Amino acid sequence: MKLLELTTETDGATVRLVLTGELDIAGAARVEQELERIEREAPATLVLDLRELAFMDSTGLRVIVAADERAREQERRLVVVRGSATVQRIIEMTRLHERLEIVDDPAAVEAG
């Protein structure tokens, strides 16, 4: 089991949060805290990069849904970079992929 690691990168009006390891109940609070910190900076676009995430449970899904709701309320853009097959499967099983903006590569995200 790999512990959750967070990396935040800023490029103009876009902030990318890279999640590595496992997003479950043990790490959800850390992700929430970092998302709230980022949101206080008011980026136009927040990119949640799941490519290095090995596992995500329903707690992780709730974190993403809550971040999406806040982005919509604040008229900001939330983009999710597609995760591993395991992570993507839970997103698709819950039909969350129909609600989220999902891309394969963070380089494809344009600010604004």
C-alpha positions in Angstrom: 0.0 0.0 0.0 1.4 3.3 -1.1 0.7 6.4 1.0 -0.9 9.4 -0.6 1.4 12.1 -1.8 0.3 15.6 -3.1 2.1 17.9 -5.4 0.8 21.3 -6.4 2.0 23.2 -9.4 0.9 26.7 -10.5 1.0 27.9 -14.1 -0.6 31.3 -14.4 -4.4 31.0 -13.7 -4.2 27.2 -13.6 -3.3 25.1 -10.6 -2.6 21.4 -10.9 -2.9 19.1 -8.0 -1.2 15.7 -8.6 -2.3 12.8 -6.4 0.1 9.8 -6.1 -0.6 6.6 -4.2 -4.0 5.8 -2.7 -6.9 8.2 -2.1 -9.1 6.7 0.6 -10.4 7.6 4.0 -6.9 7.9 5.4 -5.9 10.6 2.9 -9.1 12.3 2.1 -8.8 15.1 4.7 -5.3 16.0 3.4 -6.7 16.4 -0.1 -9.6 18.4 1.1 -7.3 20.7 3.0 -5.1 21.2 0.0 -8.1 21.8 -2.3 -9.4 24.4 0.1 -6.0 26.1 0.2 -5.8 26.2 -3.6 -9.4 27.5 -3.9 -8.6 30.4 -1.6 -6.0 31.5 -4.3 -9.0 31.6 -6.7 -7.4 30.0 -9.8 -9.6 30.1 -12.9 -8.8 26.4 -13.6 -8.1 23.6 -11.1 -6.6 20.5 -12.6 -6.9 17.3 -10.5 -4.3 14.9 -11.9 -5.2 11.3 -11.1 -2.7 9.6 -13.4 -0.4 8.4 -10.5 -3.3 7.3 -8.3 -3.2 3.5 -7.8 -6.5 3.3 -5.8 -9.5 5.4 -4.9 -12.5 4.5 -2.8 -15.9 6.2 -2.3 -14.3 8.7 0.1 -12.1 9.9 -2.8 -15.1 10.1 -5.1 -16.8 12.4 -2.5 -13.7 14.6 -2.4 -13.9 15.0 -6.2 -17.6 15.6 -6.2 -17.3 18.3 -3.5 -14.5 20.0 -5.4 -16.6 20.0 -8.6 -19.6 21.4 -6.7 -17.5 24.2 -5.2 -16.0 25.0 -8.6 -19.4 25.3 -10.2 -20.6 27.5 -7.4 -17.6 29.8 -7.7 -17.8 29.7 -11.6 -14.4 28.1 -11.9 -13.3 25.2 -14.0 -12.4 21.8 -12.6 -10.6 19.4 -15.0 -9.8 15.8 -14.0 -6.9 14.1 -15.7 -7.9 10.5 -16.3 -6.5 8.0 -13.8 -5.4 4.4 -14.0 -7.9 1.7 -15.2 -8.7 1.0 -11.6 -9.5 4.6 -10.7 -11.3 5.2 -14.0 -13.5 2.2 -13.4 -14.9 3.6 -10.2 -15.5 6.9 -11.8 -17.4 5.3 -14.7 -19.3 2.8 -12.4 -20.7 5.8 -10.6 -21.3 7.7 -13.9 -19.3 10.6 -12.5 -17.5 10.8 -15.9 -20.8 12.2 -17.3 -20.6 15.1 -14.9 -16.8 15.9 -14.9 -14.6 17.4 -17.5 -12.0 14.6 -18.0 -8.9 14.8 -20.2 -6.1 12.3 -20.9 -3.2 14.9 -20.7 -2.9 18.0 -18.5 -1.1 19.7 -21.3 -4.4 19.8 -23.2 -6.0 22.0 -20.6 -6.1 25.7 -21.6 -6.4 28.3 -18.8 -9.6 30.3 -18.6 
